[in-house]
Amino acid sequence: MNRYILLVLIAFSVTAALCTSRKSKTEHKDIIPEKDLTSILTDVYIADGLLSIPEIRYKFTEGDTLDSYIDIIERHGYSKILMDNTMKYYFVSKPKKLIKIYDKVLGQLSEIDSRVDKDLQSFGVRQTNIWPGEQSYSFCGTSNKDTSWIDFSSDFNGTLALKFTLTIFPDDQSADPVLGLYFSQTDSAGNEKRVSFPPVPFIKDGHPCIYNISLVQNLPGIVRMKGWCIDPQYSSPLRDHHYWVNNIVLTRTRIE
């Protein structure tokens, strides 16, 4: 990063600094402590970067961008006047000290950058597949896992994409098998709201088929994913089933 970007951050006080007399060089009792000044400049630098993004600038700034910087100063417990006085003091009387302070700002920004990189990597891994269950299920198959009921609790909000491979063997006796998964949320009065995946019809020919199903889940807060890989309402408990589900991936493509 360019160390002289600091000049941009203090542009609103430079003019006043140039008009400051020699006497003001010794008047530095009422200035922001170095530690707090470092934190303020760090936050101002981050805000400057965020406000360069049109979507963020449009959403969070109704007036002059300078108002956002003033808000940062005040959130740290100081006024713009005190910030002006502090920057004038360092800019006129202690320029080398100001550079050292900015070096600390760069150090903090580097630490934040490292943490963000780690968080993004972790976020990316989590978002690759947020399916909380097993990667494969079977009914009368090799692993003998009964998928007659699925029930998970999580924050499954947003635009979701469910992808899986399903093999339904010819001896399976399901009639018109379809997907039977849905999201459920029950309030304190016991009223249930549901958002269901489309009842996609499945092919029953003994060959693996890949299915991709999208859904906008707009129920707020914690919800439960419930249901069956094959909806039992199109079947009968007296009929034999023979299918295999694997490579299950649930991704959230956009937060609503």
Backbone as numpy.savetxt, mean C-alpha at the origin, in Angstrom:
# Nx Ny Nz CAx CAy CAz Cx Cy Cz
21.93 12.54 -4.43 21.10 13.73 -4.43 21.96 14.97 -4.43
21.48 16.05 -5.02 22.22 17.30 -5.09 22.14 18.03 -3.77
23.29 18.23 -3.13 23.30 18.86 -1.82 22.80 20.30 -1.88
22.89 20.92 -3.04 22.48 22.31 -3.15 20.99 22.47 -3.39
20.26 21.35 -3.37 18.80 21.45 -3.44 18.27 22.18 -2.22
19.09 22.27 -1.19 18.70 22.99 0.02 18.33 24.43 -0.30
19.00 25.00 -1.30 18.69 26.38 -1.67 17.24 26.52 -2.10
16.70 25.46 -2.70 15.30 25.48 -3.12 14.39 25.45 -1.91
14.76 24.65 -0.92 13.93 24.48 0.26 13.86 25.74 1.10
14.89 26.58 1.02 14.90 27.78 1.85 14.74 29.03 1.01
14.23 28.87 -0.18 14.12 30.02 -1.09 13.26 31.12 -0.50
12.26 30.76 0.30 11.37 31.77 0.84 12.04 32.65 1.89
13.26 32.27 2.34 13.94 33.08 3.35 15.21 33.71 2.83
15.62 33.41 1.61 16.88 33.92 1.08 16.84 35.42 0.91
15.73 35.95 0.38 15.64 37.39 0.15 15.80 38.16 1.46
15.13 37.67 2.49 15.26 38.32 3.78 16.68 38.20 4.31
17.33 37.08 4.03 18.69 36.87 4.51 19.64 37.87 3.89
19.47 38.19 2.62 20.36 39.12 1.94 20.22 40.53 2.48
19.08 40.81 3.09 18.84 42.14 3.63 19.18 42.24 5.11
19.71 41.19 5.68 20.02 41.15 7.10 21.30 41.91 7.40
21.30 42.64 8.46 22.49 43.42 8.82 23.49 42.57 9.56
24.70 43.12 9.78 25.74 42.40 10.51 25.29 42.12 11.94
24.52 43.04 12.49 24.07 42.87 13.87 23.29 41.58 14.04
22.53 41.21 13.03 21.69 40.01 13.14 22.51 38.75 13.22
23.78 38.81 12.85 24.61 37.62 12.89 24.83 37.12 14.32
24.73 38.02 15.26 24.95 37.63 16.65 23.64 37.34 17.36
22.52 37.63 16.69 21.23 37.41 17.31 20.69 36.05 16.89
21.11 35.01 17.62 20.72 33.66 17.23 20.22 32.84 18.41
19.72 33.54 19.42 19.20 32.81 20.56 17.88 32.13 20.20
17.04 32.82 19.47 15.73 32.29 19.12 15.77 31.60 17.76
16.42 30.46 17.73 16.46 29.66 16.51 16.04 28.24 16.83
15.63 27.53 15.82 15.20 26.14 15.99 16.40 25.26 16.30
16.30 24.38 17.31 17.41 23.49 17.63 17.83 22.66 16.42
19.11 22.34 16.36 19.67 21.66 15.18 18.96 20.34 14.89
18.65 19.57 15.94 18.00 18.27 15.73 16.63 18.44 15.08
15.85 19.40 15.60 14.52 19.63 15.04 14.61 20.21 13.64
15.60 21.08 13.42 15.78 21.67 12.10 16.09 20.58 11.07
16.90 19.62 11.47 17.23 18.51 10.58 15.97 17.73 10.20
15.11 17.48 11.19 13.87 16.74 10.93 12.94 17.53 10.02
12.85 18.84 10.25 11.99 19.68 9.41 12.46 19.67 7.97
13.77 19.87 7.77 14.31 19.90 6.41 14.13 18.55 5.71
14.24 17.46 6.49 14.01 16.13 5.92 12.58 16.00 5.42
11.63 16.41 6.26 10.21 16.33 5.87 9.90 17.25 4.69
10.52 18.44 4.68 10.29 19.37 3.57 10.81 18.78 2.27
11.96 18.13 2.33 12.53 17.52 1.13 11.61 16.41 0.60
11.09 15.58 1.52 10.18 14.51 1.11 8.90 15.09 0.51
8.37 16.13 1.17 7.15 16.77 0.66 7.38 17.37 -0.72
8.56 17.96 -0.92 8.88 18.55 -2.21 8.85 17.49 -3.31
9.36 16.29 -2.98 9.34 15.21 -3.96 7.94 14.71 -4.23
7.14 14.56 -3.16 5.77 14.07 -3.33 4.92 15.06 -4.11
5.11 16.35 -3.83 4.31 17.36 -4.51 4.69 17.55 -5.96
5.77 16.92 -6.38 6.13 16.97 -7.80 5.30 15.99 -8.61
4.57 15.10 -7.90 3.68 14.15 -8.56 2.32 14.83 -8.76
1.87 15.00 -9.99 0.64 15.76 -10.27 -0.57 15.30 -9.47
-0.77 13.97 -9.34 -1.94 13.46 -8.64 -1.94 13.88 -7.18
-0.76 13.84 -6.55 -0.66 14.22 -5.14 -0.80 15.72 -4.97
-0.15 16.48 -5.85 -0.24 17.94 -5.76 -1.69 18.40 -5.93
-2.42 17.76 -6.84 -3.82 18.14 -7.08 -4.70 17.81 -5.88
-4.40 16.70 -5.21 -5.26 16.23 -4.12 -4.99 16.95 -2.81
-3.73 17.30 -2.55 -3.37 17.80 -1.23 -3.01 19.28 -1.18
-2.95 19.96 -2.30 -2.63 21.39 -2.28 -3.71 22.17 -2.98
-4.40 23.01 -2.22 -5.44 23.85 -2.80 -4.90 25.24 -3.12
-3.83 25.65 -2.45 -3.27 26.97 -2.69 -1.83 26.88 -3.11
-1.03 27.79 -2.58 0.40 27.84 -2.88 1.09 26.64 -2.26
2.07 26.09 -2.97 2.84 24.96 -2.44 3.55 25.35 -1.16
3.87 26.62 -1.00 4.54 27.10 0.20 3.72 26.80 1.44
2.39 26.78 1.30 1.52 26.47 2.44 1.81 25.08 3.00
2.15 24.15 2.12 2.47 22.79 2.57 3.73 22.78 3.41
4.72 23.57 3.01 5.97 23.65 3.78 5.73 24.32 5.13
4.90 25.36 5.14 4.57 26.02 6.40 3.86 25.06 7.33
2.97 24.24 6.77 2.25 23.25 7.57 3.22 22.26 8.22
4.25 21.85 7.49 5.26 20.94 8.05 5.97 21.60 9.22
6.37 22.86 9.06 7.06 23.58 10.13 6.18 23.66 11.37
4.91 23.98 11.18 4.01 24.13 12.31 3.72 22.79 12.98
3.71 21.71 12.21 3.50 20.39 12.80 4.66 19.98 13.69
5.81 20.55 13.46 6.97 20.31 14.33 6.98 21.25 15.53
5.98 22.13 15.63 5.86 23.01 16.78 6.50 24.37 16.63
6.82 24.76 15.41 7.48 26.05 15.19 6.69 26.87 14.18
7.03 28.17 14.13 6.36 29.08 13.19 7.25 29.35 11.99
6.64 29.88 10.94 7.40 30.23 9.75 8.41 31.34 10.06
8.00 32.27 10.94 8.91 33.36 11.31 10.17 32.81 11.97
9.97 31.85 12.89 11.14 31.26 13.56 11.99 30.47 12.57
11.34 29.79 11.62 12.08 29.07 10.59 12.87 30.05 9.73
12.25 31.17 9.39 12.96 32.20 8.61 14.19 32.70 9.36
14.00 32.99 10.65 15.12 33.49 11.45 16.23 32.47 11.55
15.84 31.19 11.72 16.84 30.13 11.83 17.64 29.99 10.55
16.94 29.98 9.41 17.63 29.81 8.14 18.48 31.03 7.80
18.02 32.22 8.18 18.81 33.43 7.95 20.10 33.38 8.75
19.97 32.89 9.98 21.16 32.81 10.83 22.20 31.87 10.23
21.77 30.67 9.84 22.72 29.70 9.27 23.20 30.14 7.89
22.29 30.68 7.10 22.65 31.05 5.74 23.67 32.18 5.72
23.55 33.15 6.64 24.43 34.30 6.67 25.65 34.07 7.56
25.41 33.51 8.76 26.48 33.42 9.75 27.18 32.07 9.80
26.47 31.00 9.51 27.05 29.66 9.66 26.80 28.81 8.42
27.25 29.24 7.26 26.98 28.45 6.04 27.61 27.06 6.08
28.81 26.94 6.66 29.44 25.62 6.75 28.66 24.70 7.68
28.15 25.28 8.76 27.32 24.50 9.68 26.05 24.05 8.99
25.51 24.92 8.13 24.31 24.57 7.38 24.56 23.38 6.47
25.74 23.33 5.86 26.08 22.20 5.00 26.15 20.92 5.82
26.69 20.99 7.05 26.76 19.81 7.92 25.36 19.35 8.31
24.49 20.32 8.57 23.11 19.95 8.90 22.46 19.25 7.71
22.73 19.77 6.52 22.14 19.16 5.34 22.72 17.77 5.08
23.98 17.57 5.46 24.55 16.22 5.36 23.77 15.24 6.24
23.34 15.73 7.41 22.52 14.89 8.29 21.16 14.61 7.65
20.64 15.63 6.97 19.37 15.44 6.25 19.52 14.35 5.20
20.61 14.40 4.45 20.87 13.38 3.44 20.98 12.00 4.07
21.61 11.95 5.26 21.73 10.67 5.96 20.38 10.11 6.34
19.49 10.98 6.86 18.15 10.53 7.22 17.36 10.09 5.99
17.51 10.83 4.90 16.81 10.46 3.66 17.30 9.12 3.14
18.59 8.86 3.27 19.13 7.57 2.82 18.57 6.43 3.65
18.46 6.64 4.98 17.88 5.62 5.84 16.42 5.36 5.47
15.67 6.44 5.25 14.26 6.29 4.86 14.15 5.57 3.52
15.03 5.92 2.59 15.02 5.29 1.27 15.27 3.79 1.38
16.20 3.41 2.27 16.50 1.99 2.46 15.30 1.26 3.05
14.64 1.89 4.05 13.47 1.25 4.66 12.34 1.10 3.66
12.14 2.13 2.84 11.08 2.07 1.83 11.36 0.96 0.83
12.62 0.82 0.41 12.98 -0.24 -0.53 12.66 -1.61 0.05
13.00 -1.81 1.33 12.73 -3.09 1.97 11.23 -3.33 2.08
10.49 -2.27 2.47 9.04 -2.41 2.59 8.39 -2.72 1.25
8.87 -2.07 0.19 8.32 -2.31 -1.14 8.59 -3.74 -1.59
9.80 -4.23 -1.29 10.13 -5.60 -1.66 9.24 -6.57 -0.91
9.06 -6.30 0.40 8.19 -7.17 1.20 6.76 -7.08 0.73
6.30 -5.85 0.41 4.94 -5.65 -0.09 4.73 -6.40 -1.39
5.74 -6.33 -2.26 5.64 -7.01 -3.55 5.52 -8.51 -3.39
6.28 -9.06 -2.42 6.21 -10.50 -2.19 4.84 -10.89 -1.67
4.34 -10.07 -0.72 3.03 -10.39 -0.16 1.93 -10.28 -1.20
2.05 -9.27 -2.06 1.00 -9.05 -3.03 1.06 -10.00 -4.21
2.19 -10.70 -4.37 2.28 -11.66 -5.45 1.19 -12.71 -5.32
0.95 -13.15 -4.10 -0.11 -14.13 -3.87 -0.63 -13.97 -2.45
-1.83 -13.42 -2.30 -2.40 -13.22 -0.98 -3.40 -14.33 -0.63
-3.39 -15.39 -1.43 -4.24 -16.54 -1.10 -3.73 -17.15 0.21
-4.55 -17.23 1.26 -4.07 -17.67 2.56 -4.11 -19.17 2.79
-4.66 -19.90 1.85 -4.80 -21.34 2.05 -3.72 -22.16 1.40
-4.05 -23.41 1.13 -3.11 -24.32 0.49 -2.97 -23.97 -0.99
-1.87 -24.42 -1.57 -1.64 -24.19 -3.00 -2.34 -25.23 -3.86
-2.78 -26.31 -3.24 -3.48 -27.33 -4.01 -4.50 -28.04 -3.11
-5.59 -28.44 -3.72 -6.65 -29.18 -3.05 -7.12 -30.29 -3.99
-7.69 -31.30 -3.38 -8.27 -32.35 -4.22 -9.46 -32.98 -3.51
-10.32 -33.55 -4.30 -11.44 -34.30 -3.76 -11.42 -35.65 -4.45
-11.20 -36.69 -3.65 -10.99 -38.03 -4.19 -9.74 -38.06 -5.07
-8.81 -37.16 -4.82 -7.59 -37.11 -5.60 -6.42 -37.66 -4.82
-5.22 -37.35 -5.28 -4.01 -37.91 -4.70 -3.80 -37.50 -3.26
-4.01 -36.17 -2.95 -3.69 -35.70 -1.61 -4.81 -35.92 -0.62
-6.02 -36.27 -1.11 -7.17 -36.55 -0.26 -7.56 -35.38 0.63
-7.35 -34.16 0.15 -7.79 -32.98 0.90 -9.21 -32.64 0.47
-10.10 -32.59 1.43 -11.51 -32.32 1.14 -11.71 -30.81 1.02
-12.08 -30.34 -0.15 -12.31 -28.91 -0.36 -13.78 -28.56 -0.31
-14.55 -29.30 0.47 -15.98 -29.04 0.52 -16.29 -27.68 1.14
-15.34 -27.08 1.87 -15.61 -25.79 2.51 -14.32 -25.00 2.67
-14.37 -23.72 2.29 -13.24 -22.80 2.43 -13.70 -21.62 3.26
-12.92 -21.22 4.24 -13.30 -20.11 5.11 -12.04 -19.42 5.63
-11.74 -18.22 5.10 -10.58 -17.45 5.52 -11.02 -16.05 5.90
-10.34 -15.47 6.85 -10.60 -14.09 7.25 -9.40 -13.22 6.93
-9.64 -12.10 6.24 -8.54 -11.20 5.90 -9.09 -9.91 5.31
-8.15 -9.00 4.97 -8.51 -7.73 4.35 -8.41 -7.89 2.84
-9.43 -8.49 2.24 -9.41 -8.79 0.80 -10.07 -7.68 -0.01
-9.78 -6.42 0.28 -10.45 -5.34 -0.44 -9.72 -4.98 -1.72
-10.45 -4.36 -2.64 -9.83 -3.90 -3.89 -10.25 -4.75 -5.07
-9.54 -4.56 -6.16 -9.77 -5.35 -7.37 -8.91 -6.60 -7.30
-9.55 -7.74 -7.26 -8.86 -9.01 -7.05 -8.87 -9.85 -8.32
-7.84 -10.65 -8.44 -7.76 -11.59 -9.56 -7.43 -12.97 -8.99
-8.29 -13.92 -9.27 -8.10 -15.30 -8.82 -7.72 -16.17 -10.01
-6.60 -16.85 -9.87 -6.12 -17.72 -10.93 -5.84 -19.10 -10.35
-6.26 -20.13 -11.04 -6.01 -21.49 -10.56 -6.12 -22.47 -11.72
-5.60 -23.64 -11.48 -5.69 -24.74 -12.46 -6.63 -25.79 -11.90
-7.63 -26.15 -12.66 -8.62 -27.13 -12.20 -8.71 -28.28 -13.19
-8.67 -29.47 -12.63 -8.86 -30.68 -13.44 -10.06 -31.44 -12.88
-11.10 -31.57 -13.67 -12.26 -32.36 -13.27 -12.28 -33.62 -14.13
-12.19 -34.73 -13.47 -12.08 -36.00 -14.20 -13.46 -36.48 -14.68
-13.47 -37.25 -15.75 -14.74 -37.69 -16.36 -15.65 -38.45 -15.41
-15.06 -39.13 -14.41 -15.92 -39.90 -13.50 -16.53 -39.03 -12.39
-16.20 -37.74 -12.38 -16.83 -36.83 -11.42 -18.31 -36.68 -11.77
-19.17 -36.77 -10.77 -20.61 -36.79 -11.01 -21.29 -35.44 -10.73
-20.48 -34.35 -10.66 -21.08 -33.03 -10.49 -21.89 -32.66 -11.73
-23.04 -32.02 -11.51 -23.86 -31.58 -12.63 -23.59 -30.11 -12.88
-23.06 -29.78 -14.06 -22.75 -28.39 -14.42 -21.91 -27.70 -13.33
-20.71 -28.19 -13.05 -19.88 -27.62 -11.98 -19.49 -26.17 -12.25
-19.60 -25.32 -11.22 -19.21 -23.91 -11.30 -18.49 -23.52 -10.02
-17.78 -22.38 -10.08 -17.09 -21.86 -8.90 -18.11 -21.36 -7.88
-17.85 -21.63 -6.62 -18.78 -21.22 -5.56 -18.12 -20.45 -4.44
-17.20 -19.52 -4.76 -16.52 -18.71 -3.75 -17.16 -17.33 -3.63
-17.19 -16.81 -2.41 -17.74 -15.47 -2.20 -17.11 -14.83 -0.95
-17.25 -13.51 -0.85 -16.79 -12.78 0.33 -18.00 -12.44 1.19
-17.83 -12.55 2.49 -18.95 -12.39 3.41 -18.57 -11.44 4.55
-19.55 -10.62 4.93 -19.37 -9.73 6.08 -20.69 -9.64 6.81
-20.66 -9.92 8.11 -21.87 -9.93 8.92 -21.80 -8.83 9.96
-22.86 -8.01 10.06 -22.86 -6.92 11.03 -23.32 -7.41 12.39
-23.38 -6.49 13.36 -23.73 -6.86 14.73 -25.15 -7.39 14.86
-26.00 -7.04 13.89 -27.38 -7.51 13.91 -27.54 -8.87 13.24
-26.45 -9.39 12.71 -26.50 -10.69 12.06 -26.84 -10.64 10.58
-26.88 -9.44 10.02 -27.17 -9.31 8.59 -25.90 -9.53 7.78
-26.00 -10.38 6.79 -24.82 -10.73 5.99 -24.86 -10.03 4.63
-23.70 -9.50 4.25 -23.51 -8.97 2.90 -22.54 -9.87 2.17
-22.81 -10.09 0.88 -21.96 -10.98 0.09 -21.51 -10.31 -1.20
-20.29 -10.62 -1.59 -19.78 -10.28 -2.92 -19.22 -11.58 -3.49
-19.85 -12.08 -4.53 -19.49 -13.40 -5.05 -18.64 -13.34 -6.31
-17.74 -14.29 -6.42 -17.05 -14.47 -7.69 -18.06 -14.95 -8.73
-17.88 -14.57 -9.97 -18.80 -15.05 -11.02 -18.82 -16.58 -11.04
-20.00 -17.19 -11.19 -20.10 -18.66 -11.22 -19.61 -19.22 -12.55
-18.30 -19.14 -12.74 -17.72 -19.58 -14.00 -17.94 -21.08 -14.19
-18.48 -21.50 -15.33 -18.67 -22.94 -15.57 -17.34 -23.62 -15.87
-17.19 -24.82 -15.34 -15.95 -25.56 -15.51 -16.09 -26.66 -16.57
-14.95 -26.97 -17.16 -14.90 -28.04 -18.16 -14.57 -29.36 -17.47
-15.32 -30.39 -17.79 -15.11 -31.69 -17.16 -14.66 -32.69 -18.21
-13.34 -32.67 -18.50 -12.82 -33.59 -19.52 -11.54 -34.30 -19.08
-11.16 -34.11 -17.80 -9.96 -34.78 -17.31 -8.67 -34.06 -17.63
-8.74 -32.90 -18.30 -7.53 -32.15 -18.65 -7.42 -30.91 -17.78
-6.19 -30.52 -17.39 -6.01 -29.30 -16.59 -6.45 -28.07 -17.37
-7.24 -27.24 -16.75 -7.69 -25.99 -17.36 -7.35 -24.82 -16.43
-6.79 -23.76 -17.00 -6.42 -22.59 -16.22 -7.56 -21.57 -16.29
-7.96 -21.08 -15.12 -9.05 -20.10 -15.04 -8.53 -18.81 -14.42
-8.93 -17.68 -14.99 -8.61 -16.36 -14.46 -9.92 -15.61 -14.24
-10.17 -15.23 -12.99 -11.44 -14.60 -12.64 -11.17 -13.32 -11.87
-11.77 -12.22 -12.29 -11.58 -10.93 -11.62 -12.83 -10.55 -10.83
-12.62 -9.78 -9.78 -13.73 -9.37 -8.92 -13.35 -8.09 -8.18
-14.28 -7.14 -8.11 -14.08 -5.95 -7.28 -14.76 -6.20 -5.94
-13.96 -6.33 -4.90 -14.48 -6.59 -3.56 -14.51 -5.25 -2.82
-15.71 -4.68 -2.64 -15.82 -3.35 -2.05 -16.39 -3.33 -0.64
-16.47 -4.48 0.00 -16.89 -4.49 1.40 -15.74 -3.96 2.25
-15.95 -2.96 3.10 -14.85 -2.38 3.87 -14.43 -3.26 5.05
-13.19 -3.08 5.47 -12.71 -3.77 6.65 -12.44 -5.24 6.43
-12.48 -5.98 7.55 -12.19 -7.42 7.50 -13.40 -8.18 6.98
-13.15 -9.06 6.05 -14.20 -9.92 5.49 -13.73 -11.36 5.51
-14.63 -12.25 5.20 -14.29 -13.67 5.12 -14.51 -14.17 3.70
-13.55 -14.95 3.22 -13.75 -15.63 1.95 -14.30 -17.02 2.27
-15.43 -17.32 1.69 -16.10 -18.58 1.98 -16.51 -19.28 0.69
-16.90 -20.52 0.84 -17.45 -21.25 -0.29 -16.72 -22.52 -0.64
-16.85 -22.90 -1.91 -16.32 -24.16 -2.39 -15.66 -23.96 -3.74
-14.69 -24.79 -4.03 -14.08 -24.75 -5.36 -15.13 -25.10 -6.41
-15.99 -26.04 -6.08 -17.14 -26.37 -6.93 -18.40 -26.23 -6.09
-19.29 -25.37 -6.54 -20.49 -25.06 -5.78 -21.35 -26.31 -5.58
-21.65 -26.68 -4.32 -22.40 -27.91 -4.06 -23.87 -27.83 -4.45
-24.39 -26.61 -4.69 -25.80 -26.52 -5.06 -26.06 -27.13 -6.44
-25.00 -27.34 -7.19 -25.14 -27.98 -8.50 -24.76 -29.45 -8.43
-24.69 -29.94 -7.20 -24.27 -31.33 -7.04 -25.14 -31.99 -5.98
-24.69 -33.13 -5.51 -25.42 -33.86 -4.48 -24.41 -34.61 -3.61
-24.62 -34.63 -2.30 -23.69 -35.36 -1.43 -23.64 -36.85 -1.71
-24.64 -37.35 -2.43 -24.66 -38.77 -2.75 -23.86 -39.10 -4.00
-23.42 -38.05 -4.72 -22.65 -38.27 -5.94 -21.16 -38.28 -5.64
-20.43 -39.01 -6.44 -18.98 -39.05 -6.29 -18.35 -37.85 -7.00
-17.29 -37.33 -6.38 -16.57 -36.20 -6.96 -15.12 -36.58 -7.20
-14.58 -36.03 -8.23 -13.18 -36.34 -8.55 -12.59 -35.14 -9.30
-11.95 -34.25 -8.54 -11.32 -33.08 -9.17 -10.08 -32.67 -8.39
-9.28 -31.87 -9.05 -8.01 -31.43 -8.49 -7.83 -29.94 -8.78
-7.53 -29.17 -7.74 -7.28 -27.73 -7.87 -5.86 -27.45 -7.40
-5.08 -26.75 -8.21 -3.72 -26.39 -7.78 -3.30 -25.06 -8.41
-2.09 -24.64 -8.05 -1.53 -23.37 -8.55 -2.48 -22.20 -8.29
-3.01 -22.13 -7.08 -3.96 -21.08 -6.74 -3.21 -19.78 -6.44
-3.59 -18.71 -7.11 -2.97 -17.40 -6.90 -4.08 -16.35 -6.79
-4.06 -15.61 -5.69 -5.01 -14.51 -5.50 -4.19 -13.23 -5.38
-4.40 -12.29 -6.29 -3.66 -11.03 -6.27 -4.60 -9.85 -6.19
-4.10 -8.80 -5.59 -4.86 -7.56 -5.50 -4.20 -6.58 -6.45
-4.88 -6.28 -7.54 -4.27 -5.45 -8.58 -4.44 -3.97 -8.33
-5.42 -3.57 -7.51 -5.60 -2.16 -7.22 -6.38 -2.00 -5.93
-5.90 -1.09 -5.05 -6.63 -0.81 -3.83 -7.73 0.19 -4.14
-8.94 -0.13 -3.73 -10.06 0.77 -4.05 -10.17 1.85 -2.98
